[in-house]
């Protein structure tokens, strides 16, 4: 295999440029896709073979530090990375200074990033504009930025002097370390749609389903529905903040901190509308492509993604089974809360009938009522939080499956182009080697038509060969481009699967921990309630015995 220069190699990649829209800062060559890096590098790279029969392999360029994954956030500046040839695994020499000027970028965006913590919570649903037709529910979104550094206090004290301290956070665009804003559900929907559009190669966490029966019954302002949605929105934001790419989106920063979010949202909507008008027909093309891919199977499926798909399907089944059990548990807890509440009511009625034991009955009824309240709180924690988390995880698995289908569509495009290239090459070889009919029924009919029109057969054959050669040359480039795009998408999907597994494990740990804490609080409260009841009963019994003894002494 011949070696190519860096300039030739970069020109080979020019055909697969992916246009992206920068959110706030212009696009920097450092943060474009690996094949769009500046051509000033003196390192050599080997081209990928043009064979159309081999399955997608490893990407040509991979970062030494794969923590950030395949960059699908072009407007966020990641730390400088040395790229390594995937076949040789040797570091490239430092690139020569490029003669092209870099675009103007914010100073904070050019600084190196280190790992920090971005903690968000969604709670306190409040009904806004009550009594009007425009009433809606807003949620309190609280954010805390915690840089990982040796001088965090200095960073919190003065953000402007951050560059002079030893503290570095990967969220330097935030103006304050802690802030609160209120957002409605449509704001979350806008954030999700924009992230899905701008990051098509990321498994963007889904939002809770809006089409619920609460909208039909008119209970969408009820505390049960709003609290359940608050839990789901909290998990939605936490998944994004745990994602190595989505957490750096400038749109997310504006969503969490901006006090002028509505104006920002309107500006983005107008730009998106103008862009969609210019794109015309893209929706129908996407629908047609999706319809075709539904009935097409990949010739050479990748075992890695087959295993991922099988695990995702198995996880969906397990979540469904656990959900059924938890539904029964929550129903029993609700029944117990109702039964204990009824028991407390009946005990209260006995007080008027049995005044001699009014003290013990009152204490017992109070304890039973507290137990009923505990069962009610336990049921709410099980139903609103844990059960909702299972359904949210099921939706997240569906988002991962959607990403796998998008990856499969990329491979289908590559295989379709490869088949078309092979067919054209076969037709060209057949035409070049045949000087008579020799083309079966189609060749015979074509020859008769040419005879009728008085066309020279040899000249027509040469024209067809020339046309096929032009098509083959064009398809060869398209196959090469599709192969590289498929390989890059495959590697990024592998990283997305790893991120999904990490986020899933963290979420399972949190939800199971919250469920355990809810049960601990319930049993602790129940134990304290009945211990107080027993203490009260022992005191009452001791006082009764003391009164009896005093009565006997006085009688004697």
Secondary structure, DSSP 8 states (H G I E B T S, - for coil): ---B-HHHHHHHHGGG------SSS---GGGS-GGGS-TT----B------SSS-----SEEESSGGG-S---TTS------EEETTT--B-------SS------HHHHS----EEEEEEEEEEEEESTTSTT-EEEEEEEEEEEE-SS-HHHHHH-STTGGGSS---S-TT-SSSEEEEEEEHHHHHHHHHHHHHH-TTS-------S--HHHHHT-TTSHHHHHHHHHHHHHHHHHHHHSTTGGG-HHHHHHHH-S-HHHHHHHHHHHHHHHHHHH-SHHHHHHHHHHHHHT---SS--HHHHHHHHHHHHHHHHHHHHHHHHHHHHHHHHHHHHHHHHHHHHHHHHHHH-GGGHHHHHHHHHHHHHHHHHHHHHHHIIIIIIIHHHHHHHHHHHHHHHHHHHHHHHHHHHHHHHHHHHHHHHHHHHHHH-SSS-SHHHHHHHHHHHHHHT--HHHHHHHHHHHHHHHHHHHHHHHHHHHHHHHHHHHHHHHHHHHHHHHHHHHHHHHHHHHHHHHHHHHHHHHHHHHHHHHHHHHHHHHHHHHHHHHHHHH-
